[in-house]
Amino acid sequence: RPSQVVAVELPHRWDKTFPGLGGQARYELTLPAVANIEPHGLYFPRMGNQVEVLLNGRLLAHLGTLGDSRYDAAKAPQWLAIPAGLLRADADNRLSVIVRVQAGRWGGLAAPVFGPERDVYPIYQDRYMWRQFGAAAIVFSMALMAILAGGLWWLQRDAVYGYFAWAAVCGVLRSADRLWEQPPLPWPLWGGVVAAALAAHAVLLAQFSLALIGVDGPRWRLAFRTVLAAEVTMAMVGLVGGWPM
């Protein structure tokens, strides 16, 4: 598609504006003049997928390489300290954020928070702790449950434990995705794997729940295998093929 210049409201989610398409966007923002020399910084709740940030025409930071789908800056909140002397005291400051986005990856830009480091950095720390440490806690707890359920299945050969163990393994993979800014596979293949893991996690939890109350005959197992195969296939095709619907 040809480039276009439009005013957008932040947060801007690329996939809502251009579903199924990748591309590049340049966001131009104005920051107020700063009269004092106190250290300042920028907190971005979300930005991605690969990013370059310029302040008054000078490169402030780059997160990944534009167009290199192995990296995703949107996985975590971002903090950028502003070097002394880069901010203007007599005029507004021009902030440019260039993002390269892959389809289906929830790229774009959320409204940044700008101000003195002593005020803004604690906001970033708090957000980072809840988003990233929370995901790490989920991964750890699910991994522990997967090991325990797998061990019980090994000892008793009860399918109920097997369903839960596999559901927990898929949940670990899905939740761990938040922690990998540079995942092991390129996009969109990695997106398909994670989407398939989420689909399998939901189906296996449903199968575990029914098996727990005694609903687990051959026909039920065949039905769940069929649903599981269909959902995993659609998840992979949807992400890898760029078909969000």
C-alpha positions in Angstrom: 0.0 0.0 0.0 1.2 3.6 -0.6 2.4 5.6 2.5 -0.1 7.9 4.1 0.1 10.7 6.7 -2.8 10.7 9.2 -3.3 11.8 12.8 -3.8 8.8 15.2 -4.7 8.6 18.8 -2.4 6.6 21.1 -2.4 3.8 21.9 -2.3 2.9 18.2 -2.6 -0.8 17.4 -1.4 -1.6 14.0 -3.3 -4.8 13.6 -6.6 -3.0 14.1 -5.8 -0.5 11.4 -4.2 -2.9 8.9 -5.4 -6.4 9.7 -3.3 -9.1 8.1 -0.7 -6.7 6.9 2.8 -5.8 8.0 4.6 -2.5 7.4 6.3 0.5 8.9 5.1 3.6 10.7 6.7 6.8 12.0 5.0 8.4 14.9 5.8 12.1 15.5 5.2 13.5 19.0 6.0 16.8 20.7 7.5 17.0 24.1 7.6 20.2 26.2 10.7 22.2 26.7 12.8 21.3 29.7 14.3 24.3 31.6 16.2 22.3 34.3 19.1 19.8 34.0 17.5 17.1 36.1 17.8 13.7 34.5 14.7 12.9 32.3 13.5 9.7 30.7 10.7 8.1 28.6 8.6 5.2 29.7 6.8 3.3 26.9 4.1 0.9 28.1 4.2 -0.8 24.7 6.0 -0.3 21.4 6.9 -2.7 18.6 7.8 -4.7 16.9 11.3 -3.4 16.0 11.9 0.2 17.0 14.1 3.3 16.5 13.6 6.3 18.7 14.9 9.7 17.7 14.9 12.9 19.9 15.4 16.2 18.0 16.7 14.2 15.0 19.3 12.3 17.0 19.1 8.6 17.6 18.1 7.9 21.2 17.8 4.1 21.1 17.0 1.2 18.8 15.3 -2.0 19.9 16.2 -4.7 17.5 16.8 -4.1 13.8 14.0 -2.7 11.7 12.5 -5.6 9.7 14.3 -8.3 11.6 11.4 -10.4 12.8 13.5 -12.4 15.3 13.1 -9.5 17.8 10.0 -8.1 19.4 10.2 -5.0 21.6 6.5 -5.2 22.4 7.0 -8.1 24.9 8.0 -5.8 27.8 7.6 -2.1 28.9 10.6 0.0 27.8 12.5 2.6 29.6 14.8 5.1 27.8 17.0 7.5 29.7 17.6 10.7 28.0 21.3 11.9 27.9 22.1 15.3 29.3 22.1 18.0 26.7 19.7 16.3 24.3 16.6 18.2 25.5 15.9 21.8 24.4 15.2 24.4 27.0 14.0 27.1 24.7 11.6 25.2 22.4 9.5 22.1 22.2 11.3 18.8 21.7 10.5 16.5 18.7 10.2 12.8 19.4 10.1 10.4 16.5 9.3 6.7 16.9 9.9 4.5 13.9 8.4 1.0 14.2 8.5 -2.0 11.9 5.5 -4.2 12.4 4.8 -7.8 11.4 1.2 -8.8 10.8 -0.7 -10.3 13.8 2.0 -9.3 16.3 0.2 -6.5 18.0 2.8 -3.9 17.0 2.2 -0.1 17.2 2.7 2.4 19.9 1.2 3.3 23.3 1.4 6.8 24.7 4.7 7.4 26.3 5.2 9.0 29.7 7.8 11.7 29.8 9.3 13.5 32.8 12.0 13.6 35.5 13.6 10.2 36.1 12.8 10.3 39.8 9.0 10.5 38.9 8.7 8.3 35.8 11.2 5.5 36.4 9.2 4.1 39.5 6.1 3.9 37.2 8.1 1.9 34.7 9.5 -0.4 37.4 6.1 -1.1 38.8 4.6 -1.9 35.4 7.6 -4.1 34.5 7.4 -6.1 37.7 3.7 -6.9 37.2 4.0 -7.7 33.5 7.2 -9.6 33.4 7.6 -11.0 36.9 3.9 -12.0 36.8 4.5 -14.0 33.6 7.6 -15.6 35.1 5.6 -16.7 38.2 2.9 -18.2 35.9 5.6 -20.1 33.9 7.2 -21.4 37.1 3.9 -22.5 38.7 2.7 -24.2 35.5 6.0 -25.9 35.0 5.8 -27.3 38.5 2.2 -28.5 38.0 3.3 -30.1 34.7 6.0 -32.0 36.5 3.8 -33.2 39.3 0.9 -34.2 37.0 3.4 -36.0 34.7 4.9 -37.8 37.6 1.4 -38.9 38.8 0.5 -40.1 35.3 3.8 -42.1 35.1 3.0 -43.8 38.4 -0.7 -44.4 37.9 -1.3 -44.3 34.2 -4.4 -42.3 34.8 -5.4 -40.2 31.7 -6.7 -37.4 33.9 -3.1 -36.6 35.0 -1.9 -36.9 31.4 -4.4 -34.3 30.1 -3.5 -31.8 32.8 0.3 -32.4 32.3 0.1 -31.6 28.6 -2.3 -28.6 29.2 0.3 -27.2 31.6 3.2 -27.7 29.2 1.2 -25.8 26.5 0.4 -23.1 29.1 4.2 -22.8 29.9 5.0 -22.2 26.3 2.2 -19.7 25.8 3.1 -17.7 29.0 6.9 -17.9 28.4 6.4 -16.1 25.1 5.9 -12.8 27.0 9.5 -13.2 28.4 11.2 -13.8 25.0 12.0 -10.6 23.2 14.1 -12.7 20.8 12.2 -16.0 20.5 13.8 -19.2 19.1 11.9 -19.1 15.8 11.3 -16.2 13.4 7.9 -14.6 12.9 5.3 -15.7 11.8 6.3 -19.3 12.5 6.8 -18.5 16.2 3.4 -16.8 16.3 1.8 -19.9 14.9 3.5 -22.1 17.5 2.4 -19.9 20.4 -1.2 -19.6 19.0 -1.3 -23.4 18.6 -0.1 -23.8 22.2 -2.9 -21.5 23.5 -5.5 -23.5 21.5 -4.1 -26.8 22.8 -4.0 -25.5 26.4 -7.7 -24.6 26.3 -8.8 -27.8 24.6 -6.7 -30.0 27.0 -8.0 -28.2 30.1 -11.6 -28.8 28.8 -10.8 -32.5 28.3 -9.2 -32.7 31.8 -12.2 -31.1 33.4 -14.6 -33.6 31.8 -12.4 -36.6 32.5 -12.3 -35.5 36.2 -16.0 -36.1 36.4 -15.9 -39.4 34.5 -16.7 -38.2 31.0 -13.8 -39.8 29.1 -14.8 -42.6 26.7 -13.3 -43.5 23.3 -15.8 -41.2 21.5 -15.0 -38.2 23.7 -11.3 -38.8 23.1 -11.8 -38.9 19.4 -13.9 -35.7 19.5 -11.3 -33.9 21.5 -8.5 -35.0 19.2 -10.4 -33.8 16.2 -11.1 -30.4 17.8 -7.5 -30.2 18.9 -6.1 -30.9 15.4 -8.6 -28.4 13.9 -7.7 -25.6 16.3 -4.0 -26.1 16.1 -4.1 -26.2 12.3 -6.2 -23.1 12.1 -4.0 -21.3 14.6 -0.9 -22.1 12.6 -2.4 -21.3 9.2 -4.0 -18.1 10.5 -0.6 -16.7 11.8 1.7 -18.1 9.2 -0.6 -17.3 6.4 -1.5 -13.8 7.7 -5.3 -14.5 7.8 -6.5 -13.0 11.1 -10.1 -14.0 10.6 
